Amino acid sequence: MNLVRWSYARRNTIRGYFDKFPNSTFYFRRIRNYFSLQSLDWHEEDPEVSPSDREEMQLLLNRTLGREKAYKNRRAINK
């Protein structure tokens, strides 16, 4: 999966578009120093989004924005 493009939606929110889900829009919200998937506009022609897809999308977006280290050090993963 690849991040095709991203854009700012509003304050602390980013829209992401991925090649595996070409008709869907994903909204990421900033939590402290990284971005997490908040919601999505899913299209019926796209495959279902699995938890592993969510993880990969979050990692790709944070890597692109230079926040990969903060994302990998988040509290949810360290428990």
N, CA, C and O atoms as a GROMACS GRO file, in nm:
protein
  316
    1MET      N    1   0.085  -0.118   0.000
    1MET     CA    2   0.000   0.000   0.000
    1MET      C    3   0.089   0.124   0.000
    1MET      O    4   0.194   0.126   0.064
    2ASN      N    5   0.047   0.226  -0.072
    2ASN     CA    6   0.121   0.352  -0.080
    2ASN      C    7   0.029   0.469  -0.051
    2ASN      O    8  -0.090   0.466  -0.084
    3LEU      N    9   0.086   0.571   0.010
    3LEU     CA   10   0.014   0.697   0.030
    3LEU      C   11   0.021   0.773  -0.101
    3LEU      O   12   0.129   0.814  -0.144
    4VAL      N   13  -0.094   0.793  -0.166
    4VAL     CA   14  -0.098   0.861  -0.295
    4VAL      C   15  -0.080   1.011  -0.276
    4VAL      O   16   0.002   1.073  -0.344
    5ARG      N   17  -0.158   1.068  -0.184
    5ARG     CA   18  -0.145   1.211  -0.153
    5ARG      C   19  -0.211   1.239  -0.020
    5ARG      O   20  -0.288   1.158   0.031
    6TRP      N   21  -0.180   1.355   0.035
    6TRP     CA   22  -0.243   1.398   0.159
    6TRP      C   23  -0.265   1.548   0.151
    6TRP      O   24  -0.199   1.617   0.073
    7SER      N   25  -0.358   1.596   0.232
    7SER     CA   26  -0.386   1.740   0.235
    7SER      C   27  -0.445   1.775   0.371
    7SER      O   28  -0.499   1.689   0.441
    8TYR      N   29  -0.433   1.902   0.408
    8TYR     CA   30  -0.492   1.948   0.533
    8TYR      C   31  -0.642   1.961   0.515
    8TYR      O   32  -0.688   2.018   0.416
    9ALA      N   33  -0.720   1.909   0.610
    9ALA     CA   34  -0.865   1.921   0.606
    9ALA      C   35  -0.910   2.041   0.689
    9ALA      O   36  -0.989   2.122   0.643
   10ARG      N   37  -0.859   2.051   0.809
   10ARG     CA   38  -0.883   2.163   0.900
   10ARG      C   39  -0.780   2.152   1.011
   10ARG      O   40  -0.688   2.070   1.002
   11ARG      N   41  -0.793   2.232   1.112
   11ARG     CA   42  -0.693   2.232   1.219
   11ARG      C   43  -0.674   2.092   1.279
   11ARG      O   44  -0.770   2.027   1.319
   12ASN      N   45  -0.551   2.049   1.285
   12ASN     CA   46  -0.510   1.919   1.341
   12ASN      C   47  -0.568   1.798   1.269
   12ASN      O   48  -0.563   1.688   1.323
   13THR      N   49  -0.622   1.815   1.150
   13THR     CA   50  -0.679   1.704   1.074
   13THR      C   51  -0.620   1.701   0.933
   13THR      O   52  -0.606   1.804   0.868
   14ILE      N   53  -0.586   1.581   0.889
   14ILE     CA   54  -0.528   1.560   0.757
   14ILE      C   55  -0.609   1.454   0.683
   14ILE      O   56  -0.649   1.353   0.740
   15ARG      N   57  -0.632   1.479   0.554
   15ARG     CA   58  -0.695   1.380   0.467
   15ARG      C   59  -0.585   1.297   0.401
   15ARG      O   60  -0.484   1.351   0.356
   16GLY      N   61  -0.606   1.166   0.396
   16GLY     CA   62  -0.511   1.079   0.329
   16GLY      C   63  -0.579   0.995   0.223
   16GLY      O   64  -0.694   0.953   0.239
   17TYR      N   65  -0.508   0.971   0.113
   17TYR     CA   66  -0.560   0.891   0.002
   17TYR      C   67  -0.457   0.781  -0.028
   17TYR      O   68  -0.339   0.810  -0.045
   18PHE      N   69  -0.503   0.656  -0.034
   18PHE     CA   70  -0.414   0.542  -0.050
   18PHE      C   71  -0.450   0.462  -0.176
   18PHE      O   72  -0.567   0.454  -0.213
   19ASP      N   73  -0.348   0.403  -0.240
   19ASP     CA   74  -0.372   0.332  -0.366
   19ASP      C   75  -0.457   0.206  -0.348
   19ASP      O   76  -0.525   0.166  -0.443
   20LYS      N   77  -0.454   0.143  -0.233
   20LYS     CA   78  -0.535   0.023  -0.209
   20LYS      C   79  -0.684   0.056  -0.196
   20LYS      O   80  -0.769  -0.029  -0.221
   21PHE      N   81  -0.714   0.180  -0.157
   21PHE     CA   82  -0.852   0.227  -0.140
   21PHE      C   83  -0.872   0.355  -0.221
   21PHE      O   84  -0.884   0.463  -0.164
   22PRO      N   85  -0.875   0.344  -0.355
   22PRO     CA   86  -0.874   0.464  -0.439
   22PRO      C   87  -0.998   0.553  -0.429
   22PRO      O   88  -0.991   0.672  -0.461
   23ASN      N   89  -1.110   0.498  -0.384
   23ASN     CA   90  -1.235   0.576  -0.379
   23ASN      C   91  -1.270   0.624  -0.239
   23ASN      O   92  -1.373   0.689  -0.220
   24SER      N   93  -1.187   0.594  -0.140
   24SER     CA   94  -1.215   0.630  -0.001
   24SER      C   95  -1.122   0.741   0.046
   24SER      O   96  -1.010   0.755  -0.001
   25THR      N   97  -1.173   0.820   0.142
   25THR     CA   98  -1.096   0.928   0.203
   25THR      C   99  -1.078   0.895   0.351
   25THR      O  100  -1.174   0.858   0.418
   26PHE      N  101  -0.956   0.908   0.401
   26PHE     CA  102  -0.925   0.878   0.540
   26PHE      C  103  -0.887   1.006   0.612
   26PHE      O  104  -0.811   1.087   0.559
   27TYR      N  105  -0.940   1.025   0.733
   27TYR     CA  106  -0.914   1.145   0.812
   27TYR      C  107  -0.830   1.109   0.934
   27TYR      O  108  -0.866   1.023   1.014
   28PHE      N  109  -0.717   1.176   0.945
   28PHE     CA  110  -0.624   1.153   1.055
   28PHE      C  111  -0.624   1.275   1.146
   28PHE      O  112  -0.625   1.389   1.099
   29ARG      N  113  -0.624   1.252   1.276
   29ARG     CA  114  -0.626   1.360   1.374
   29ARG      C  115  -0.495   1.357   1.452
   29ARG      O  116  -0.444   1.249   1.484
   30ARG      N  117  -0.442   1.473   1.483
   30ARG     CA  118  -0.317   1.480   1.559
   30ARG      C  119  -0.344   1.451   1.706
   30ARG      O  120  -0.433   1.509   1.767
   31ILE      N  121  -0.265   1.360   1.761
   31ILE     CA  122  -0.267   1.328   1.903
   31ILE      C  123  -0.125   1.350   1.952
   31ILE      O  124  -0.034   1.276   1.913
   32ARG      N  125  -0.105   1.448   2.035
   32ARG     CA  126   0.028   1.489   2.079
   32ARG      C  127   0.120   1.514   1.959
   32ARG      O  128   0.106   1.615   1.890
   33ASN      N  129   0.214   1.424   1.933
   33ASN     CA  130   0.312   1.447   1.827
   33ASN      C  131   0.297   1.356   1.706
   33ASN      O  132   0.387   1.350   1.622
   34TYR      N  133   0.187   1.285   1.695
   34TYR     CA  134   0.167   1.196   1.581
   34TYR      C  135   0.021   1.202   1.536
   34TYR      O  136  -0.064   1.260   1.604
   35PHE      N  137  -0.008   1.140   1.420
   35PHE     CA  138  -0.143   1.139   1.366
   35PHE      C  139  -0.201   0.998   1.373
   35PHE      O  140  -0.132   0.900   1.347
   36SER      N  141  -0.329   0.990   1.409
   36SER     CA  142  -0.399   0.863   1.421
   36SER      C  143  -0.525   0.868   1.336
   36SER      O  144  -0.587   0.974   1.322
   37LEU      N  145  -0.564   0.755   1.279
   37LEU     CA  146  -0.684   0.749   1.196
   37LEU      C  147  -0.807   0.776   1.281
   37LEU      O  148  -0.833   0.704   1.378
   38GLN      N  149  -0.882   0.878   1.245
   38GLN     CA  150  -1.001   0.918   1.321
   38GLN      C  151  -1.127   0.864   1.256
   38GLN      O  152  -1.211   0.804   1.325
   39SER      N  153  -1.143   0.884   1.127
   39SER     CA  154  -1.263   0.839   1.057
   39SER      C  155  -1.231   0.821   0.909
   39SER      O  156  -1.121   0.852   0.863
   40LEU      N  157  -1.329   0.771   0.835
   40LEU     CA  158  -1.309   0.753   0.693
   40LEU      C  159  -1.441   0.761   0.619
   40LEU      O  160  -1.547   0.730   0.674
   41ASP      N  161  -1.433   0.803   0.495
   41ASP     CA  162  -1.547   0.800   0.403
   41ASP      C  163  -1.521   0.682   0.311
   41ASP      O  164  -1.454   0.693   0.209
   42TRP      N  165  -1.577   0.566   0.350
   42TRP     CA  166  -1.551   0.442   0.279
   42TRP      C  167  -1.644   0.429   0.160
   42TRP      O  168  -1.763   0.462   0.170
   43HIS      N  169  -1.593   0.382   0.048
   43HIS     CA  170  -1.671   0.362  -0.073
   43HIS      C  171  -1.692   0.211  -0.092
   43HIS      O  172  -1.601   0.132  -0.068
   44GLU      N  173  -1.811   0.172  -0.136
   44GLU     CA  174  -1.846   0.030  -0.150
   44GLU      C  175  -1.756  -0.046  -0.248
   44GLU      O  176  -1.741  -0.167  -0.235
   45GLU      N  177  -1.698   0.022  -0.344
   45GLU     CA  178  -1.612  -0.044  -0.442
   45GLU      C  179  -1.475  -0.080  -0.385
   45GLU      O  180  -1.403  -0.160  -0.445
   46ASP      N  181  -1.439  -0.023  -0.272
   46ASP     CA  182  -1.310  -0.051  -0.209
   46ASP      C  183  -1.322  -0.171  -0.115
   46ASP      O  184  -1.431  -0.199  -0.066
   47PRO      N  185  -1.211  -0.242  -0.089
   47PRO     CA  186  -1.214  -0.353   0.007
   47PRO      C  187  -1.235  -0.301   0.149
   47PRO      O  188  -1.216  -0.182   0.176
   48GLU      N  189  -1.275  -0.390   0.238
   48GLU     CA  190  -1.292  -0.352   0.378
   48GLU      C  191  -1.156  -0.316   0.438
   48GLU      O  192  -1.053  -0.369   0.398
   49VAL      N  193  -1.159  -0.226   0.534
   49VAL     CA  194  -1.037  -0.180   0.600
   49VAL      C  195  -1.014  -0.267   0.723
   49VAL      O  196  -1.095  -0.268   0.815
   50SER      N  197  -0.904  -0.340   0.725
   50SER     CA  198  -0.870  -0.427   0.838
   50SER      C  199  -0.785  -0.350   0.939
   50SER      O  200  -0.730  -0.245   0.906
   51PRO      N  201  -0.773  -0.402   1.061
   51PRO     CA  202  -0.685  -0.338   1.160
   51PRO      C  203  -0.540  -0.326   1.112
   51PRO      O  204  -0.473  -0.228   1.142
   52SER      N  205  -0.492  -0.425   1.038
   52SER     CA  206  -0.354  -0.416   0.988
   52SER      C  207  -0.342  -0.307   0.881
   52SER      O  208  -0.237  -0.243   0.870
   53ASP      N  209  -0.449  -0.286   0.803
   53ASP     CA  210  -0.450  -0.175   0.706
   53ASP      C  211  -0.443  -0.042   0.778
   53ASP      O  212  -0.371   0.049   0.736
   54ARG      N  213  -0.517  -0.029   0.888
   54ARG     CA  214  -0.516   0.094   0.968
   54ARG      C  215  -0.375   0.124   1.018
   54ARG      O  216  -0.327   0.237   1.006
   55GLU      N  217  -0.310   0.022   1.074
   55GLU     CA  218  -0.173   0.040   1.125
   55GLU      C  219  -0.078   0.085   1.015
   55GLU      O  220   0.002   0.176   1.034
   56GLU      N  221  -0.089   0.020   0.899
   56GLU     CA  222   0.000   0.055   0.788
   56GLU      C  223  -0.025   0.197   0.739
   56GLU      O  224   0.069   0.270   0.708
   57MET      N  225  -0.153   0.238   0.732
   57MET     CA  226  -0.185   0.374   0.687
   57MET      C  227  -0.131   0.478   0.785
   57MET      O  228  -0.076   0.579   0.743
   58GLN      N  229  -0.148   0.452   0.914
   58GLN     CA  230  -0.098   0.545   1.015
   58GLN      C  231   0.053   0.557   1.008
   58GLN      O  232   0.108   0.667   1.018
   59LEU      N  233   0.121   0.445   0.991
   59LEU     CA  234   0.267   0.446   0.981
   59LEU      C  235   0.313   0.522   0.856
   59LEU      O  236   0.406   0.602   0.864
   60LEU      N  237   0.249   0.496   0.742
   60LEU     CA  238   0.287   0.566   0.618
   60LEU      C  239   0.269   0.716   0.629
   60LEU      O  240   0.356   0.793   0.588
   61LEU      N  241   0.155   0.759   0.685
   61LEU     CA  242   0.130   0.903   0.696
   61LEU      C  243   0.229   0.968   0.792
   61LEU      O  244   0.285   1.074   0.762
   62ASN      N  245   0.252   0.906   0.908
   62ASN     CA  246   0.345   0.964   1.005
   62ASN      C  247   0.488   0.965   0.953
   62ASN      O  248   0.564   1.057   0.981
   63ARG      N  249   0.525   0.864   0.877
   63ARG     CA  250   0.658   0.861   0.815
   63ARG      C  251   0.673   0.975   0.715
   63ARG      O  252   0.776   1.042   0.711
   64THR      N  253   0.570   0.997   0.634
   64THR     CA  254   0.571   1.104   0.534
   64THR      C  255   0.583   1.241   0.600
   64THR      O  256   0.650   1.330   0.547
   65LEU      N  257   0.518   1.259   0.715
   65LEU     CA  258   0.518   1.388   0.784
   65LEU      C  259   0.634   1.404   0.882
   65LEU      O  260   0.643   1.506   0.951
   66GLY      N  261   0.722   1.305   0.889
   66GLY     CA  262   0.838   1.313   0.978
   66GLY      C  263   0.804   1.289   1.124
   66GLY      O  264   0.873   1.339   1.212
   67ARG      N  265   0.699   1.214   1.151
   67ARG     CA  266   0.656   1.186   1.288
   67ARG      C  267   0.659   1.038   1.322
   67ARG      O  268   0.591   0.992   1.414
   68GLU      N  269   0.736   0.963   1.247
   68GLU     CA  270   0.742   0.818   1.266
   68GLU      C  271   0.793   0.780   1.405
   68GLU      O  272   0.739   0.688   1.466
   69LYS      N  273   0.893   0.848   1.454
   69LYS     CA  274   0.949   0.815   1.585
   69LYS      C  275   0.845   0.835   1.695
   69LYS      O  276   0.832   0.750   1.783
   70ALA      N  277   0.771   0.945   1.691
   70ALA     CA  278   0.667   0.971   1.790
   70ALA      C  279   0.556   0.867   1.779
   70ALA      O  280   0.501   0.823   1.881
   71TYR      N  281   0.522   0.827   1.657
   71TYR     CA  282   0.417   0.727   1.636
   71TYR      C  283   0.460   0.592   1.695
   71TYR      O  284   0.379   0.525   1.759
   72LYS      N  285   0.583   0.554   1.673
   72LYS     CA  286   0.630   0.425   1.724
   72LYS      C  287   0.647   0.425   1.876
   72LYS      O  288   0.645   0.318   1.938
   73ASN      N  289   0.663   0.542   1.937
   73ASN     CA  290   0.680   0.552   2.082
   73ASN      C  291   0.551   0.587   2.154
   73ASN      O  292   0.555   0.621   2.272
   74ARG      N  293   0.437   0.577   2.088
   74ARG     CA  294   0.309   0.613   2.150
   74ARG      C  295   0.277   0.518   2.265
   74ARG      O  296   0.327   0.406   2.269
   75ARG      N  297   0.194   0.564   2.357
   75ARG     CA  298   0.161   0.485   2.476
   75ARG      C  299   0.088   0.355   2.444
   75ARG      O  300   0.113   0.253   2.508
   76ALA      N  301  -0.001   0.357   2.346
   76ALA     CA  302  -0.082   0.240   2.314
   76ALA      C  303   0.004   0.119   2.276
   76ALA      O  304  -0.034   0.005   2.304
   77ILE      N  305   0.116   0.143   2.215
   77ILE     CA  306   0.202   0.032   2.171
   77ILE      C  307   0.296  -0.012   2.282
   77ILE      O  308   0.347  -0.125   2.279
   78ASN      N  309   0.321   0.073   2.379
   78ASN     CA  310   0.417   0.042   2.485
   78ASN      C  311   0.356  -0.032   2.604
   78ASN      O  312   0.428  -0.067   2.697
   79LYS      N  313   0.226  -0.056   2.602
   79LYS     CA  314   0.162  -0.124   2.716
   79LYS      C  315   0.181  -0.273   2.712
   79LYS      O  316   0.133  -0.344   2.800
   0.00000   0.00000   0.00000
